[in-house]
Amino acid sequence: MAINIPNSLTVSRIILIPVLVLVFYWPFENHKLVAAGIFGLAAITDWFDGYLARRLAQMTEFGAFLDPVADKLMVAVALVLLVEQHSDIVFTLAACVIIGREIVISGLREWMAELGERTSVAVSYIGKVKTTFQMIAIVALLALPPDSETWMLGIAVAMLYAAAVLTLWSMVVYLRAAWKVITERGER
């Protein structure tokens, strides 16, 4: 395993997951704001590790594997924490859609990689927009009390719902790309 700066940042995101959970539940002043900061830091390292891997020519197979795993773990854990706070069926469904899609697409990418077609389900522009909405929404939702009657909470929830819609859209895009490969290979 190659230990370099990008891979170290990816591993740090995984290490931050239990820290996020502990801070989220530990009742000290502004603990939710600190939890939001931890998630925000993780989101920034997600962008930064990819940038550094390309910029420093430090892309590794380990990093290519672990980066999306770290992202999905951090997002899934944060969404589970938020579902507990926001006991609302629409909120819960949005979180389930986001987490469920991540599992489906991870499996699809693995399968396509086994077929030698990993690039056919590479990250799309829609996926990047979805991720941006999702990360901003999660940071804001972690920071804001669920009972606050502020316009920022409304925007954060709306962004999470938009991320869920974009999640479904991007999943359809990936499934269509995979379906094309599958039908061309006659593997239905």
C-alpha positions in Angstrom: 0.0 0.0 0.0 1.4 3.4 -1.0 1.2 5.9 1.8 1.2 9.3 0.2 -0.5 12.6 0.9 -3.7 11.8 -1.0 -4.1 8.4 0.5 -3.3 9.8 4.0 -6.2 12.3 3.5 -8.5 9.5 2.4 -7.6 7.4 5.5 -8.1 10.5 7.7 -11.7 10.7 6.5 -12.3 7.2 7.7 -10.7 8.0 11.1 -12.9 11.0 11.4 -16.1 8.9 11.2 -16.1 7.8 14.9 -14.9 11.2 15.9 -18.0 12.7 14.1 -20.3 10.3 15.9 -18.8 11.0 19.3 -18.9 14.8 18.9 -22.4 14.6 17.6 -23.7 12.9 20.7 -21.3 14.3 23.3 -23.3 17.1 25.0 -20.9 20.0 25.2 -21.6 23.5 24.1 -21.7 23.9 20.3 -21.1 20.1 19.7 -23.4 20.1 16.7 -21.4 23.0 15.1 -18.2 21.1 15.8 -19.7 17.9 14.2 -20.6 20.0 11.1 -17.0 21.3 11.1 -15.7 17.7 11.2 -17.9 16.7 8.3 -17.0 19.9 6.4 -13.3 19.1 6.9 -13.9 15.6 5.6 -15.7 17.0 2.5 -12.9 19.3 1.8 -10.3 16.5 2.0 -12.4 14.5 -0.4 -11.9 17.2 -3.1 -8.3 17.9 -2.0 -7.1 14.3 -2.1 -8.2 13.8 -5.7 -6.7 17.1 -6.7 -3.4 16.2 -5.1 -3.3 12.7 -6.5 -3.6 14.1 -10.0 -1.4 17.1 -9.4 1.4 15.2 -7.7 1.0 12.1 -10.0 0.3 10.1 -6.9 -2.7 8.1 -8.1 -2.7 4.6 -6.7 -5.0 1.6 -7.0 -5.4 1.7 -3.3 -6.5 5.3 -3.4 -8.9 4.7 -6.3 -10.5 1.9 -4.2 -10.5 3.6 -0.8 -11.5 7.2 -1.8 -15.1 6.3 -2.8 -15.5 4.0 0.2 -14.4 6.7 2.6 -16.8 9.1 1.0 -19.8 6.8 1.1 -19.1 5.8 4.8 -18.9 9.4 5.9 -22.0 10.4 4.1 -24.0 7.3 5.2 -23.0 7.8 8.9 -23.9 11.5 8.8 -27.2 10.8 7.2 -28.1 8.2 9.8 -27.3 10.7 12.5 -29.5 13.3 10.8 -32.4 10.9 10.3 -32.5 10.4 14.1 -32.8 14.1 14.5 -35.3 14.8 11.8 -38.0 12.3 12.4 -39.8 13.0 9.1 -40.8 10.4 6.5 -39.7 12.5 3.5 -36.3 13.3 5.1 -35.8 9.6 5.9 -36.8 8.6 2.4 -34.3 11.1 0.9 -31.5 9.7 3.1 -32.5 6.1 2.1 -32.4 7.1 -1.5 -28.9 8.6 -1.2 -27.5 5.7 0.8 -29.2 3.0 -1.4 -27.9 4.6 -4.6 -24.4 4.6 -3.2 -24.6 0.9 -2.5 -26.1 0.1 -6.0 -23.5 2.2 -7.8 -20.6 0.8 -5.8 -21.7 -2.7 -6.8 -22.2 -1.6 -10.4 -18.8 -0.1 -10.6 -17.2 -3.2 -9.1 -19.0 -5.4 -11.6 -18.1 -3.2 -14.5 -14.5 -3.1 -13.4 -14.5 -6.9 -13.5 -15.7 -6.7 -17.1 -12.9 -4.2 -17.9 -15.5 -1.4 -18.4 -14.9 0.7 -15.3 -14.7 3.9 -17.4 -18.2 3.4 -18.7 -19.5 4.2 -15.2 -17.0 6.9 -14.3 -18.2 9.9 -12.2 -20.4 12.2 -14.2 -21.1 15.9 -14.0 -24.5 15.2 -12.5 -22.8 13.1 -9.8 -20.5 16.0 -9.0 -23.4 18.4 -8.7 -25.3 15.9 -6.5 -22.2 15.5 -4.3 -21.9 19.3 -3.9 -25.6 19.7 -2.9 -25.3 16.7 -0.6 -22.2 17.9 1.2 -23.4 21.5 1.7 -26.8 20.2 3.0 -25.2 17.7 5.4 -22.9 20.3 6.9 -25.8 22.8 7.4 -28.1 20.1 8.8 -25.4 19.0 11.3 -24.9 22.6 12.4 -28.5 23.6 12.7 -30.9 22.3 15.4 -33.8 20.4 13.7 -36.4 22.6 15.5 -34.9 25.9 14.5 -37.2 28.0 12.5 -34.6 29.6 10.3 -34.6 30.0 6.6 -31.2 28.3 6.5 -32.7 25.0 7.8 -35.3 25.2 5.0 -32.6 25.7 2.4 -30.5 22.9 3.8 -33.4 20.4 3.8 -34.4 21.5 0.3 -30.8 21.0 -0.8 -30.8 17.5 0.7 -34.1 16.7 -1.2 -32.5 18.1 -4.4 -29.5 15.9 -3.8 -31.8 12.9 -3.5 -33.5 13.8 -6.8 -30.0 14.2 -8.5 -29.0 10.9 -6.9 -31.8 9.1 -8.7 -31.0 10.9 -11.9 -27.3 10.1 -11.8 -28.1 6.5 -10.9 -30.3 6.2 -14.1 -27.4 7.7 -16.1 -24.9 5.1 -14.7 -27.4 2.2 -15.1 -28.0 3.2 -18.7 -24.3 3.3 -19.4 -23.8 -0.1 -17.8 -26.9 -1.5 -19.7 -25.3 -0.4 -23.0 -22.1 -2.3 -22.2 -24.0 -5.4 -20.9 -26.2 -5.6 -24.0 -23.3 -5.1 -26.4 -21.5 -8.0 -24.6 -24.7 -10.1 -24.6 -24.6 -10.6 -20.8 -28.2 -10.1 -19.9 
